[in-house]
């Protein structure tokens, strides 16, 4: 009998670290399978795990293989995730289908958070969250990431939400779902490729230790995540003028092509990559590496608290 979606298989390294109370950072696999081009994705997989280790924690990349959720992948399993062009994209709603039918897939933010919590992992690093899409008042298009974060108790280090989304509406939804959001060293909410989305936050933390303390207090207070918004330094962000132009062009192209629903994000991201001549891809990798390293530091500080 296969394990249930809430009973993931842990790699020996991850199991040993959790049993010993050492810090572990969860990593989603959708970035590898769907967010980066091949073969760059395979190099990025190693680099992101190395960044977590540099921060002082054990990396745990998560994916579903043949119906079984895995927390921590071998090199051969990472090869498989990065090479399989037909790998499904699995949110929380898809996990039971994959488990029942023995299917494989990369985990999104929502499903990674669920499986990480089930494994006992307290910190999760990703690039950017999903959120409320533009024109959601007509389409009701909102990422499952938001409700998942309201139900899982862990810290999520990210560079805000993808800038193709409605950022103010996303922050409103996070507030209504009682998800704690803090900026790392700033009250400016980042816009993924750019350091400033134009939105502000009520709270900031100035160190990994403060972030870990907020997570510990949140866990004692109520279920729900702590989002740690970690903006890129200004000299590492995408040029803001280029950003605004290519975002507008990409959204217009999606509208003209009749792209709807979950197909919008990959369509727009592909357009951004081509229109920026690869600049968005380079920024994406930079921000994920920075988030992974910070997550490692927060996980180490949180483990020290326990």
C-alpha positions as CSV (number, residue, x, y, z in Angstrom):
1,X,0.0,0.0,0.0
2,X,1.3,3.5,-0.9
3,X,1.8,6.1,1.8
4,X,-1.0,8.7,2.0
5,X,-0.3,12.3,0.7
6,X,0.3,13.3,4.3
7,X,2.9,10.6,4.9
8,X,5.8,11.5,2.7
9,X,8.9,9.4,2.3
10,X,11.9,11.2,3.8
11,X,15.4,10.9,2.4
12,X,17.9,9.5,4.9
13,X,19.7,12.8,5.3
14,X,16.4,14.7,5.9
15,X,15.1,12.0,8.3
16,X,18.4,12.1,10.3
17,X,18.4,15.9,10.5
18,X,14.8,16.0,11.7
19,X,15.3,13.3,14.2
20,X,18.3,15.1,15.6
21,X,16.5,18.5,15.7
22,X,18.8,19.9,13.1
23,X,17.5,22.7,10.7
24,X,15.9,21.6,7.4
25,X,14.6,23.8,4.6
26,X,11.9,22.6,2.2
27,X,12.2,23.5,-1.5
28,X,9.5,23.2,-4.2
29,X,10.1,21.4,-7.4
30,X,7.8,23.3,-9.8
31,X,10.6,25.8,-10.3
32,X,12.8,23.0,-11.6
33,X,10.2,21.2,-13.7
34,X,8.3,24.2,-15.1
35,X,10.0,27.5,-14.1
36,X,13.5,27.2,-15.6
37,X,14.6,26.0,-19.1
38,X,16.5,22.8,-19.5
39,X,19.4,22.1,-18.8
40,X,19.7,25.3,-16.7
41,X,17.2,23.8,-14.3
42,X,19.5,21.0,-13.3
43,X,22.4,23.4,-12.4
44,X,20.0,25.6,-10.5
45,X,18.8,22.6,-8.5
46,X,22.3,22.0,-7.1
47,X,22.9,25.7,-6.6
48,X,19.7,26.2,-4.6
49,X,20.5,23.2,-2.4
50,X,24.0,24.5,-1.9
51,X,22.6,27.9,-0.8
52,X,20.5,26.2,1.8
53,X,23.6,24.4,3.1
54,X,25.5,27.7,3.1
55,X,22.8,29.1,5.4
56,X,23.3,26.3,7.9
57,X,20.5,23.9,7.0
58,X,19.8,20.6,5.2
59,X,17.9,21.1,1.9
60,X,14.7,19.0,1.3
61,X,13.5,19.3,-2.3
62,X,10.0,17.9,-2.5
63,X,8.3,16.1,-5.4
64,X,5.8,13.3,-6.0
65,X,7.3,10.2,-7.8
66,X,5.0,7.4,-8.9
67,X,2.3,8.5,-6.5
68,X,4.6,8.8,-3.5
69,X,5.5,12.2,-2.0
70,X,9.3,12.5,-1.4
71,X,10.8,15.0,0.9
72,X,14.5,15.2,0.0
73,X,15.6,13.8,-3.4
74,X,18.6,11.8,-4.5
75,X,20.7,13.1,-7.4
76,X,19.0,10.6,-9.7
77,X,15.5,11.8,-8.6
78,X,16.5,15.4,-9.2
79,X,17.7,14.4,-12.7
80,X,14.3,12.9,-13.3
81,X,12.3,15.9,-12.1
82,X,14.5,18.2,-14.3
83,X,14.5,16.1,-17.4
84,X,10.8,14.9,-17.6
85,X,9.0,17.3,-19.9
86,X,5.7,15.7,-19.1
87,X,5.9,16.0,-15.4
88,X,2.6,17.2,-13.9
89,X,2.3,20.4,-11.8
90,X,0.7,19.3,-8.5
91,X,-1.2,21.6,-6.1
92,X,-2.9,20.4,-2.9
93,X,-6.0,19.4,-4.8
94,X,-4.0,17.2,-7.1
95,X,-2.1,15.2,-4.5
96,X,-4.9,12.6,-3.9
97,X,-5.2,12.0,-7.7
98,X,-1.4,11.5,-8.0
99,X,-1.3,9.2,-5.0
100,X,-4.3,7.1,-6.1
101,X,-3.2,6.7,-9.7
102,X,0.6,6.4,-9.1
103,X,1.4,9.6,-11.0
104,X,4.5,11.8,-10.7
105,X,4.6,15.6,-10.5
106,X,6.4,18.7,-9.3
107,X,5.0,20.4,-6.2
108,X,3.8,24.0,-6.1
109,X,4.0,26.3,-3.2
110,X,0.7,25.1,-1.8
111,X,1.5,21.3,-1.9
112,X,5.1,21.8,-0.8
113,X,3.9,23.7,2.3
114,X,1.5,20.9,3.1
115,X,4.0,18.1,2.7
116,X,6.8,20.1,4.5
117,X,4.5,20.6,7.5
118,X,3.6,16.9,7.4
119,X,7.2,16.0,7.5
120,X,7.9,18.4,10.4
121,X,9.8,21.0,8.5
122,X,9.4,24.6,9.8
123,X,11.0,26.7,7.0
124,X,10.3,26.7,3.2
125,X,12.2,28.7,0.5
126,X,10.7,29.6,-2.9
127,X,10.9,32.3,-5.5
128,X,7.6,34.1,-5.4
129,X,4.1,33.2,-4.2
130,X,1.0,32.9,-6.3
131,X,-1.7,35.3,-5.5
132,X,-4.8,37.1,-6.8
133,X,-4.6,37.6,-10.6
134,X,-5.5,40.9,-12.3
135,X,-9.2,41.1,-13.2
136,X,-9.9,38.4,-10.5
137,X,-13.2,40.3,-9.8
138,X,-14.3,38.9,-13.2
139,X,-12.4,35.6,-13.3
140,X,-12.2,34.6,-9.6
141,X,-8.6,33.5,-10.5
142,X,-6.7,33.2,-7.2
143,X,-3.8,30.9,-6.4
144,X,-4.4,28.1,-4.0
145,X,-1.1,29.2,-2.3
146,X,-3.0,31.7,-0.3
147,X,-5.4,29.4,1.4
148,X,-2.7,26.8,1.9
149,X,-0.6,29.3,3.8
150,X,-3.5,30.1,6.1
151,X,-3.6,26.4,7.1
152,X,0.1,25.4,7.4
153,X,2.4,26.5,10.2
154,X,5.8,27.3,8.7
155,X,7.9,30.2,7.5
156,X,8.0,30.9,3.8
157,X,10.9,32.9,2.5
158,X,10.1,34.5,-0.9
159,X,10.6,37.6,-3.0
160,X,7.0,38.6,-2.7
161,X,4.5,37.6,-5.3
162,X,5.0,37.4,-9.0
163,X,4.7,40.9,-10.5
164,X,2.2,39.8,-13.1
165,X,-0.4,39.5,-10.3
166,X,-2.5,42.1,-8.5
167,X,-0.2,42.8,-5.6
168,X,-2.5,45.0,-3.4
169,X,-5.3,42.5,-3.7
170,X,-3.0,39.6,-2.8
171,X,-1.9,41.4,0.3
172,X,-5.5,42.0,1.2
173,X,-6.3,38.4,0.9
174,X,-3.3,37.4,3.0
175,X,-4.5,39.8,5.7
176,X,-8.1,38.4,5.5
177,X,-6.7,34.9,5.8
178,X,-4.6,35.9,8.8
179,X,-1.3,35.0,7.2
180,X,1.5,36.9,9.0
181,X,3.7,38.9,6.5
182,X,6.9,40.6,7.4
183,X,9.6,42.2,5.3
184,X,13.2,41.2,5.8
185,X,15.0,44.4,6.7
186,X,12.3,46.5,5.1
187,X,8.6,47.4,5.1
188,X,8.6,47.6,1.3
189,X,6.9,44.6,-0.2
190,X,9.0,43.2,-3.0
191,X,7.7,42.7,-6.5
192,X,9.7,39.5,-7.4
193,X,11.9,40.8,-10.3
194,X,12.0,44.3,-8.7
195,X,12.7,45.3,-5.1
196,X,9.6,47.5,-4.7
197,X,6.2,46.4,-5.7
198,X,4.7,49.8,-4.6
199,X,3.0,48.2,-1.6
200,X,4.1,48.5,2.0
201,X,4.0,46.2,5.0
202,X,3.2,46.9,8.6
203,X,6.0,44.8,10.0
204,X,9.7,44.0,9.4
205,X,12.3,41.8,10.9
206,X,16.0,42.6,10.9
207,X,17.7,39.2,11.4
208,X,17.1,35.5,10.9
209,X,16.8,35.3,14.7
210,X,13.9,37.7,14.7
211,X,12.2,35.9,11.9
212,X,12.6,32.6,13.8
213,X,11.1,34.2,16.9
214,X,8.1,35.4,14.9
215,X,7.6,31.9,13.6
216,X,7.8,30.4,17.0
217,X,5.3,32.9,18.4
218,X,3.0,32.3,15.4
219,X,3.0,28.6,16.0
220,X,1.9,29.1,19.6
221,X,-0.8,31.5,18.5
222,X,-2.8,29.9,15.7
223,X,-2.3,27.8,12.6
224,X,-0.9,29.7,9.6
225,X,2.3,30.7,7.9
226,X,4.7,33.5,8.4
227,X,5.7,35.0,5.0
228,X,9.2,36.5,5.1
229,X,9.4,38.9,2.1
230,X,13.0,39.2,1.0
231,X,13.6,41.8,-1.7
232,X,16.5,41.8,-4.1
233,X,19.1,44.5,-3.6
234,X,18.5,47.4,-6.0
235,X,21.6,46.6,-7.9
236,X,20.5,43.0,-8.5
237,X,16.9,43.7,-9.6
238,X,15.5,43.8,-13.1
239,X,15.7,47.3,-14.5
240,X,12.3,48.8,-13.3
241,X,11.6,50.5,-16.7
242,X,12.3,47.3,-18.6
243,X,10.2,45.4,-16.0
244,X,7.1,47.6,-16.5
245,X,7.4,47.5,-20.3
246,X,7.7,43.8,-20.6
247,X,5.0,43.0,-18.0
248,X,2.6,45.2,-19.9
249,X,3.5,43.7,-23.2
250,X,3.3,40.1,-21.8
251,X,-0.2,40.7,-20.3
252,X,-1.4,42.2,-23.6
253,X,-0.1,39.3,-25.5
254,X,-1.9,36.8,-23.2
255,X,-5.1,38.7,-23.6
256,X,-4.7,38.8,-27.4
257,X,-4.0,35.0,-27.4
258,X,-7.0,34.3,-25.3
259,X,-4.9,32.6,-22.6
260,X,-6.9,32.0,-19.4
261,X,-6.7,30.4,-16.0
262,X,-3.6,28.6,-14.9
263,X,-2.1,28.9,-18.4
264,X,-1.6,32.6,-17.9
265,X,1.4,32.4,-15.6
266,X,3.7,30.1,-17.8
267,X,2.6,32.0,-20.9
268,X,3.5,35.4,-19.4
269,X,6.8,34.2,-17.8
270,X,7.9,32.7,-21.2
271,X,7.1,36.0,-22.9
272,X,9.1,37.9,-20.2
273,X,12.1,35.7,-20.7
274,X,12.1,36.2,-24.5
275,X,11.3,39.9,-24.4
276,X,14.0,40.6,-21.8
277,X,16.5,38.5,-23.7
278,X,17.0,36.3,-20.6
279,X,17.3,39.0,-18.0
280,X,14.2,37.8,-16.1
281,X,15.6,34.3,-15.9
282,X,18.9,35.5,-14.4
283,X,17.0,37.6,-11.8
284,X,14.8,34.7,-11.0
285,X,17.8,32.4,-10.2
286,X,19.4,35.2,-8.1
287,X,16.4,35.7,-6.0
288,X,15.8,32.0,-5.4
289,X,19.4,31.6,-4.3
290,X,19.2,34.5,-1.9
291,X,15.9,33.2,-0.5
292,X,17.4,29.7,0.0
293,X,20.4,31.0,1.9
294,X,18.2,33.2,4.1
295,X,15.8,30.3,4.8
296,X,18.8,28.2,5.9
297,X,19.7,30.9,8.4
298,X,16.2,31.2,9.7
299,X,15.9,27.4,10.0
300,X,19.1,27.3,12.0
301,X,17.9,30.1,14.3
302,X,14.6,28.3,14.7
303,X,16.3,25.0,15.6
304,X,18.4,26.8,18.2
305,X,15.2,28.1,19.8
306,X,13.9,24.6,20.2
